[in-house]
Amino acid sequence: MSSMAADTPTRRPRRQFTDEFKAQAVRMVLEEGRTVGAVARDLDLTGSALRLWVEQTRANRSNGKTGLTTVEREELSRLRKENRQLRMDREILVKAAVGSRGRCNAMNDRRDHAARATIADERKRQGSDLGSMEAWRIAE
């Protein structure tokens, strides 16, 4: 088992970068004309991370003409999260409606039948009571 662990490359821990650091790295690419790869190597970054920062900065500077601005990205993220929650809520409600539809109707049918039988029984009982009361009145 130890040989498998030795073969697996260790992942570098996730790093956090300040906004100033990102801005400086992007400036090196956009204003100094250096390549993304060269700046990434010099700053010990991944090229893909720096490329995303550069694209985001270009989008913000062009007011969204070259991509989504930071504000638009935040709004999109919020709307996607809200949409995901609404879909889950809807799915739960649909499942509840479908799941209860058959049982609810069956229960209503049984309740209706039981209620009709109870009402009929009650009318018969009241009718016999009324009939006996009528007979009692006539007898008096």
C-alpha positions as CSV (number, residue, x, y, z in Angstrom):
1,M,0.0,0.0,0.0
2,S,2.8,2.4,0.7
3,S,4.0,2.0,-3.0
4,M,0.6,3.3,-4.1
5,A,0.9,6.4,-1.9
6,A,4.3,7.1,-3.3
7,D,3.1,6.9,-6.8
8,T,0.3,9.4,-6.2
9,P,1.4,13.0,-6.6
10,T,0.7,15.2,-3.6
11,R,-1.6,18.1,-4.3
12,R,-0.4,21.5,-3.4
13,P,-2.7,23.1,-0.7
14,R,-5.1,25.7,-2.0
15,R,-3.7,29.1,-1.8
16,Q,-5.5,32.4,-1.2
17,F,-4.3,35.6,-3.1
18,T,-5.1,39.1,-2.2
19,D,-6.8,41.4,-4.7
20,E,-3.6,43.5,-4.8
21,F,-1.5,40.5,-5.7
22,K,-3.9,39.6,-8.5
23,A,-4.0,43.2,-9.8
24,Q,-0.2,43.3,-9.9
25,A,0.0,40.0,-11.8
26,V,-2.6,41.2,-14.3
27,R,-0.8,44.5,-14.7
28,M,2.4,42.6,-15.6
29,V,0.5,40.8,-18.4
30,L,-1.7,43.7,-19.7
31,E,0.5,46.7,-19.2
32,E,4.0,45.3,-19.4
33,G,3.2,43.0,-22.3
34,R,4.6,39.9,-20.7
35,T,3.0,36.5,-21.5
36,V,0.7,34.8,-19.1
37,G,3.0,31.8,-19.0
38,A,6.1,33.9,-18.1
39,V,4.3,35.8,-15.3
40,A,2.8,32.6,-14.0
41,R,6.2,30.9,-13.8
42,D,7.7,34.0,-12.1
43,L,5.0,34.3,-9.5
44,D,4.6,30.5,-9.0
45,L,1.0,30.5,-10.3
46,T,-0.9,28.2,-12.6
47,G,-1.3,29.6,-16.0
48,S,-5.0,28.9,-16.0
49,A,-5.6,30.9,-12.8
50,L,-3.7,33.9,-14.1
51,R,-5.5,33.7,-17.5
52,L,-8.8,33.8,-15.7
53,W,-7.8,36.9,-13.7
54,V,-6.6,38.6,-16.9
55,E,-9.9,37.8,-18.7
56,Q,-11.9,39.0,-15.8
57,T,-10.0,42.3,-15.7
58,R,-10.5,42.8,-19.4
59,A,-14.2,42.2,-19.1
60,N,-14.5,44.7,-16.2
61,R,-12.5,47.3,-18.2
62,S,-14.6,46.9,-21.3
63,N,-17.9,47.0,-19.3
64,G,-18.8,43.5,-20.3
65,K,-18.0,43.7,-24.0
66,T,-15.4,41.0,-23.8
67,G,-17.1,38.9,-21.1
68,L,-19.1,39.0,-17.9
69,T,-18.1,41.7,-15.4
70,T,-17.6,40.8,-11.8
71,V,-21.0,42.2,-10.9
72,E,-22.6,40.2,-13.7
73,R,-20.8,37.0,-12.5
74,E,-22.0,37.5,-9.0
75,E,-25.6,38.1,-10.1
76,L,-25.4,35.1,-12.4
77,S,-24.1,32.9,-9.5
78,R,-26.9,34.2,-7.2
79,L,-29.6,33.6,-9.9
80,R,-28.3,30.1,-10.6
81,K,-28.4,29.2,-6.9
82,E,-31.9,30.6,-6.6
83,N,-33.0,28.7,-9.7
84,R,-31.5,25.5,-8.3
85,Q,-33.4,26.0,-5.0
86,L,-36.7,26.7,-6.9
87,R,-36.3,23.6,-9.0
88,M,-35.7,21.5,-5.9
89,D,-38.8,23.1,-4.2
90,R,-40.9,22.4,-7.4
91,E,-39.7,18.8,-7.6
92,I,-40.6,18.2,-4.0
93,L,-44.1,19.7,-4.5
94,V,-44.6,17.7,-7.7
95,K,-43.6,14.5,-6.0
96,A,-45.9,15.3,-3.1
97,A,-48.8,16.1,-5.4
98,V,-48.3,12.9,-7.5
99,G,-47.7,10.8,-4.5
100,S,-50.8,12.0,-2.7
101,R,-53.0,12.1,-5.7
102,G,-53.9,8.5,-5.7
103,R,-54.0,8.0,-2.0
104,C,-55.8,11.2,-1.4
105,N,-58.5,10.4,-3.9
106,A,-58.8,6.9,-2.6
107,M,-59.1,8.2,0.9
108,N,-61.7,10.8,-0.1
109,D,-63.7,8.0,-1.9
110,R,-63.6,5.9,1.3
111,R,-64.4,8.9,3.4
112,D,-67.2,9.9,1.1
113,H,-68.6,6.4,1.2
114,A,-68.3,6.1,4.9
115,A,-69.8,9.6,5.4
116,R,-72.7,8.6,3.1
117,A,-73.3,5.4,5.0
118,T,-73.1,7.2,8.3
119,I,-75.6,9.9,7.1
120,A,-77.9,7.2,5.8
121,D,-77.7,5.3,9.1
122,E,-78.3,8.5,11.0
123,R,-81.4,9.2,8.9
124,K,-82.7,5.7,9.4
125,R,-82.1,6.0,13.1
126,Q,-83.7,9.5,13.2
127,G,-86.5,8.2,11.0
128,S,-87.2,5.3,13.3
129,D,-87.0,7.7,16.3
130,L,-89.4,10.1,14.5
131,G,-91.6,7.2,13.6
132,S,-91.8,6.0,17.2
133,M,-92.4,9.5,18.4
134,E,-95.2,9.9,15.9
135,A,-96.7,6.6,17.0
136,W,-96.3,7.7,20.6
137,R,-98.1,11.0,19.9
138,I,-101.0,9.2,18.1
139,A,-101.3,6.8,20.9
140,E,-101.8,9.6,23.4
